[in-house]
């Protein structure tokens, strides 16, 4: 899989996890353990994305 395809897939996963977290937050409240766990998963995805994009040189 190319880097571009990998980034696109990662961005789709981030968007999906974000929507999932918002849905759960509306259902359970922001401090519910299910929402906090989902937020941590989203953080992991965002950190992964930043790790990939942050290593690229700006032209």
C-alpha positions in Angstrom: 0.0 0.0 0.0 1.4 3.4 -0.9 1.9 6.1 1.6 -0.9 8.2 0.2 -3.3 5.3 0.4 -2.2 4.6 3.9 -2.7 8.2 4.9 -6.2 8.2 3.3 -7.1 5.1 5.1 -5.9 6.5 8.4 -7.8 9.8 7.8 -11.0 7.8 7.2 -10.4 5.8 10.4 -9.9 9.1 12.3 -13.1 10.6 10.9 -15.0 7.4 11.7 -13.6 7.3 15.3 -14.4 11.0 15.8 -18.1 10.4 14.7 -18.3 7.4 17.0 -16.9 9.4 19.9 -19.4 12.2 19.4 -22.3 9.7 19.2 -21.2 8.0 22.4 -20.7 11.3 24.1 -24.2 12.4 23.3 -25.5 9.1 24.5 -23.5 8.6 27.7 -21.9 12.0 28.5 -18.3 13.1 28.0 -16.9 11.5 31.2 -18.4 8.0 30.7 -15.6 5.3 30.5 -16.8 4.2 27.0 -16.4 7.8 25.7 -13.0 8.2 27.4 -11.8 4.9 25.9 -13.0 6.0 22.5 -11.2 9.3 22.9 -8.0 7.5 23.7 -8.3 5.5 20.6 -8.8 8.7 18.6 -5.7 10.1 20.2 -3.7 7.1 19.2 -4.9 7.5 15.6 -4.1 11.2 15.6 -0.7 10.6 17.1 0.0 8.0 14.4 -1.1 10.5 11.7 1.1 13.2 13.2 4.0 10.9 13.4 3.7 10.1 9.7 3.0 13.7 8.5 5.4 15.3 10.9 8.4 13.3 9.5 7.8 14.7 6.0 9.9 17.6 4.9 8.1 20.7 3.8 9.0 21.8 0.3 
